[in-house]
Amino acid sequence: MQTVGGMTELEYAFLFALKKVNSLELGDFQPFYNNLPVDPYIKGNYRRRRLSRFIVTGNQLIKLPHGYLFQSKDYNPLLGDVKREFAELDDALIELDSFRSLVLAFSDSCKLHPEAEIGVHQIRTTCSPESFGNPAPEGIHQDGTDFIGIFSVDRDNIQGGETHLYTAKKEKPVLSKILYPGELLLVNDHDFYHFTTPIKPQIATQGIRDVFVLTSPSLLTD
């Protein structure tokens, strides 16, 4: 068995996992990426974003009141200690069976407590021939949560956008993977740093990378 960083791939499987979520209709999500508001906290207008938080009760999602995203500078040197506010996810998106299945897949895979709070970030990163898009402008980082899920919804006309996991910032990545539509990467945030490389178009027109990022705890405050 291949060894990475002194640990076997099997041992690493307890710390991160890549899975294909086959029960989702990815096309259900597409209309909801076309009306995302621009992320006002990032220069360049290349990132669009919404954010809501939930708990799972049985097989149902309970949406929690609006909150503010907050991370310390220890985790986010670019926007740490800033109370950030984003528009809520579209109600029609939340009602989709595919959306519920995605959140349940994250909760079940991470074996979350039934009352654990889950933050769901809906993010589109764009690029053009004149400007690259940067999915992780804060660089190699941790989020300051317990578990992270990165779910790929769409990649259109882009190169790059490769997700890396590291055991330390100055080490080589133990995982380098382009996440293709339908793939969900689950990460223990205590054990890994993560980063996604910039994107650029394959041909001279706009390119997009659409993802959901799920975290538990949600990192949202009232």
C-alpha positions as CSV (number, residue, x, y, z in Angstrom):
1,M,0.0,0.0,0.0
2,Q,1.3,3.5,-0.9
3,T,2.6,5.6,2.0
4,V,2.2,9.4,2.3
5,G,3.8,11.4,5.0
6,G,4.7,8.2,6.9
7,M,1.1,7.0,7.0
8,T,-0.7,4.6,4.8
9,E,-3.6,5.6,2.5
10,L,-5.9,3.6,4.7
11,E,-4.8,5.5,7.8
12,Y,-5.4,8.8,6.0
13,A,-8.9,7.6,5.1
14,F,-9.9,8.3,8.6
15,L,-8.8,11.9,8.3
16,F,-10.1,12.7,4.8
17,A,-12.3,10.9,2.3
18,L,-13.4,11.4,-1.3
19,K,-16.7,10.1,-2.3
20,K,-19.1,10.3,-5.3
21,V,-22.6,11.4,-4.3
22,N,-24.7,9.6,-6.9
23,S,-28.2,10.4,-5.6
24,L,-28.0,14.1,-6.7
25,E,-29.3,15.7,-9.8
26,L,-26.6,18.3,-10.4
27,G,-28.7,20.1,-13.0
28,D,-31.1,21.0,-10.1
29,F,-28.5,23.3,-8.7
30,Q,-27.5,25.2,-11.8
31,P,-30.3,27.9,-11.9
32,F,-29.4,28.9,-8.3
33,Y,-25.8,29.8,-9.3
34,N,-26.8,32.3,-11.8
35,N,-28.2,34.8,-9.3
36,L,-25.6,34.7,-6.6
37,P,-24.6,38.1,-5.2
38,V,-21.0,39.2,-5.5
39,D,-18.9,38.5,-2.4
40,P,-18.3,42.1,-1.2
41,Y,-15.3,41.2,1.0
42,I,-13.1,40.0,-1.9
43,K,-11.5,42.5,-4.4
44,G,-12.0,41.8,-8.1
45,N,-15.7,40.7,-8.2
46,Y,-14.7,37.2,-9.3
47,R,-16.5,35.4,-6.4
48,R,-20.2,35.1,-5.7
49,R,-21.7,33.7,-2.6
50,R,-24.6,32.8,-0.3
51,L,-24.6,31.2,3.1
52,S,-27.1,29.6,5.4
53,R,-27.0,27.3,8.5
54,F,-28.9,24.2,9.4
55,I,-29.3,21.3,11.8
56,V,-30.4,17.8,10.8
57,T,-33.4,16.3,12.5
58,G,-34.0,12.7,11.3
59,N,-34.0,13.1,7.5
60,Q,-35.1,16.7,7.6
61,L,-33.2,20.0,7.5
62,I,-34.1,22.8,9.9
63,K,-32.9,26.2,8.7
64,L,-31.6,28.4,11.5
65,P,-31.9,32.2,11.8
66,H,-29.6,34.5,9.8
67,G,-26.1,34.8,11.2
68,Y,-22.7,36.3,10.5
69,L,-19.6,34.5,9.4
70,F,-16.7,35.0,11.8
71,Q,-13.2,33.6,11.8
72,S,-10.2,34.7,13.8
73,K,-7.0,35.9,12.1
74,D,-5.4,32.7,13.3
75,Y,-7.4,30.9,10.6
76,N,-8.0,33.6,8.0
77,P,-5.2,36.1,7.7
78,L,-7.0,37.9,4.9
79,L,-10.5,38.4,6.5
80,G,-10.0,37.2,10.1
81,D,-11.7,39.2,12.9
82,V,-14.2,40.6,10.3
83,K,-17.9,40.0,10.9
84,R,-19.0,39.0,7.4
85,E,-22.7,38.9,6.2
86,F,-24.0,37.1,3.2
87,A,-27.4,36.6,1.7
88,E,-29.2,33.4,2.6
89,L,-29.5,30.5,0.3
90,D,-32.6,30.7,-2.0
91,D,-35.6,29.0,-0.4
92,A,-36.4,27.1,-3.6
93,L,-32.8,25.6,-3.5
94,I,-33.2,24.5,0.1
95,E,-36.5,22.7,-0.8
96,L,-34.7,20.5,-3.4
97,D,-34.4,16.8,-2.6
98,S,-30.9,17.0,-4.1
99,F,-29.9,19.7,-1.6
100,R,-31.3,17.8,1.4
101,S,-29.4,14.7,0.2
102,L,-26.1,16.6,0.0
103,V,-26.4,17.9,3.5
104,L,-27.4,14.5,4.8
105,A,-24.5,12.9,3.1
106,F,-22.1,15.3,4.8
107,S,-23.8,14.8,8.2
108,D,-23.8,11.0,7.9
109,S,-20.3,10.7,6.5
110,C,-18.9,12.9,9.4
111,K,-21.1,11.1,11.9
112,L,-22.3,14.5,13.3
113,H,-24.3,14.9,16.5
114,P,-28.0,15.2,15.6
115,E,-28.0,18.8,16.8
116,A,-24.7,19.8,15.2
117,E,-24.9,23.1,13.3
118,I,-23.9,22.9,9.6
119,G,-23.0,25.9,7.5
120,V,-23.6,25.7,3.8
121,H,-21.7,28.1,1.5
122,Q,-22.8,28.3,-2.1
123,I,-19.9,29.7,-4.1
124,R,-19.2,30.5,-7.7
125,T,-15.6,31.5,-8.7
126,T,-15.3,33.1,-12.2
127,C,-12.3,33.8,-14.4
128,S,-11.8,35.5,-17.7
129,P,-8.9,35.9,-20.2
130,E,-8.0,39.1,-18.5
131,S,-8.3,37.9,-14.9
132,F,-7.8,34.6,-13.0
133,G,-10.2,33.5,-10.3
134,N,-8.9,32.6,-6.9
135,P,-11.0,30.1,-4.9
136,A,-8.8,30.5,-1.8
137,P,-7.4,34.1,-1.7
138,E,-6.4,33.5,2.0
139,G,-3.8,30.9,0.9
140,I,-3.1,27.6,2.6
141,H,-5.4,27.6,5.6
142,Q,-7.7,25.9,8.1
143,D,-11.2,27.1,8.7
144,G,-11.3,26.8,12.4
145,T,-14.1,24.2,12.4
146,D,-14.3,20.4,12.9
147,F,-15.3,19.1,9.5
148,I,-15.3,20.5,6.0
149,G,-17.0,19.2,2.9
150,I,-16.2,20.5,-0.6
151,F,-18.8,19.4,-3.2
152,S,-18.2,20.1,-6.8
153,V,-21.3,21.2,-8.7
154,D,-19.8,22.4,-12.0
155,R,-16.5,23.2,-13.8
156,D,-17.0,25.0,-17.1
157,N,-14.2,26.2,-19.4
158,I,-11.5,26.2,-16.7
159,Q,-8.0,25.0,-16.0
160,G,-6.7,24.7,-12.5
161,G,-8.9,24.7,-9.4
162,E,-7.0,21.8,-8.0
163,T,-7.6,21.1,-4.3
164,H,-4.6,20.4,-2.0
165,L,-4.5,19.0,1.5
166,Y,-1.4,19.5,3.7
167,T,-0.4,18.3,7.2
168,A,1.5,21.5,7.7
169,K,1.7,24.7,5.7
170,K,5.3,24.2,4.6
171,E,5.0,20.6,3.7
172,K,4.2,19.1,0.3
173,P,0.5,18.3,-0.2
174,V,-0.7,14.8,0.7
175,L,-3.6,15.1,-1.7
176,S,-3.7,17.0,-5.0
177,K,-7.1,16.5,-6.7
178,I,-9.3,18.3,-9.2
179,L,-12.8,17.8,-7.8
180,Y,-15.1,16.9,-10.7
181,P,-18.9,17.5,-10.6
182,G,-20.6,15.1,-8.1
183,E,-17.4,14.5,-6.0
184,L,-17.4,15.4,-2.3
185,L,-14.2,15.8,-0.4
186,L,-14.5,15.4,3.4
187,V,-11.8,16.8,5.6
188,N,-11.0,16.8,9.3
189,D,-10.1,20.5,9.8
190,H,-8.0,19.8,12.9
191,D,-5.6,17.6,11.0
192,F,-5.3,19.3,7.6
193,Y,-4.7,22.6,5.9
194,H,-6.4,23.1,2.5
195,F,-6.0,25.2,-0.6
196,T,-7.4,25.4,-4.1
197,T,-5.3,26.7,-6.9
198,P,-6.5,29.6,-9.1
199,I,-8.5,29.0,-12.2
200,K,-8.1,30.4,-15.7
201,P,-10.2,29.8,-18.9
202,Q,-9.4,27.1,-21.4
203,I,-10.7,29.3,-24.3
204,A,-11.0,33.0,-24.4
205,T,-14.3,33.5,-22.6
206,Q,-15.6,33.3,-19.0
207,G,-14.9,30.2,-16.9
208,I,-16.7,29.1,-13.8
209,R,-16.2,26.8,-10.8
210,D,-19.4,26.1,-8.7
211,V,-19.1,24.4,-5.3
212,F,-20.9,24.0,-2.1
213,V,-18.7,24.2,1.0
214,L,-20.1,22.6,4.1
215,T,-18.7,23.1,7.6
216,S,-19.6,21.9,11.1
217,P,-19.7,23.8,13.3
218,S,-21.1,26.5,11.0
219,L,-18.7,29.3,12.1
220,L,-21.8,31.6,12.1
221,T,-22.7,33.8,15.1
222,D,-25.9,35.7,15.9
